[in-house]
């Protein structure tokens, strides 16, 4: 499945399992993302997302969104969005 880069991880909050994504392309709840780094390789659907501590259905270019992730991610990991 083709992918396009949609952002990068800037921080990980381990207690709540949330990665902060600096968004470079619009990201929506329901999108399938692939988080890839030196030791990270996670493919998952975006099930919930927050911007400024408020739940949103979409994060726009330039925003930083908190995304619930199933495993540890690292600053600098790239976030790719699966293209239909």
C-alpha positions in Angstrom: 0.0 0.0 0.0 1.5 3.4 -0.9 2.3 5.8 1.9 3.0 9.5 2.3 4.9 11.2 5.1 2.4 12.9 7.4 4.6 14.0 10.3 7.1 13.0 12.9 7.1 12.1 16.6 8.3 14.8 18.9 7.6 13.2 22.3 6.2 10.0 23.9 4.2 9.9 27.1 4.7 6.3 28.4 2.2 6.3 31.2 -0.7 7.1 28.9 0.7 5.6 25.7 0.5 8.7 23.6 2.9 9.9 20.9 3.0 13.6 20.0 2.9 14.0 16.2 4.1 17.2 14.5 1.7 17.1 11.6 3.0 17.9 8.1 -0.1 16.5 6.2 -3.7 16.4 7.4 -4.3 13.4 9.7 -7.8 12.1 10.5 -9.3 9.6 13.0 -9.7 6.4 11.0 -6.5 6.9 8.9 -4.1 4.0 9.0 -0.6 5.2 9.9 2.8 3.6 9.9 5.3 4.9 12.5 8.8 4.0 11.4 12.2 4.7 13.1 15.5 3.0 14.0 13.8 0.6 16.4 10.1 1.5 15.8 7.8 -0.2 13.3 4.1 0.2 14.1 1.2 0.1 11.8 -2.2 1.1 13.3 -5.4 2.9 12.7 -5.7 6.4 14.4 -8.5 5.7 17.0 -8.3 8.9 19.0 -6.5 12.2 18.6 -6.2 15.4 20.6 -4.9 18.9 19.8 -4.5 21.3 22.8 -6.0 18.7 25.1 -9.3 18.6 23.1 -10.5 15.6 21.1 -10.5 16.2 17.4 -11.4 14.2 14.3 -8.7 15.9 12.2 -5.3 17.5 12.7 -4.1 20.0 10.2 -0.6 20.8 8.8 1.4 22.7 11.4 -0.5 21.4 14.5 0.9 19.0 17.1 -1.5 16.1 17.8 -1.5 13.5 20.6 -2.2 10.1 19.2 -2.8 6.9 21.3 -0.2 4.4 20.3 0.0 0.6 21.1 3.8 0.7 21.8 6.7 2.9 22.5 7.6 5.5 19.9 10.7 7.7 19.8 11.3 11.4 19.0 12.3 11.6 15.3 10.3 8.6 14.3 8.5 9.3 11.0 4.7 9.0 10.7 3.4 7.8 7.3 -0.2 7.8 6.3 -1.5 4.9 4.1 -3.0 6.2 0.8 -6.1 4.4 -0.5 
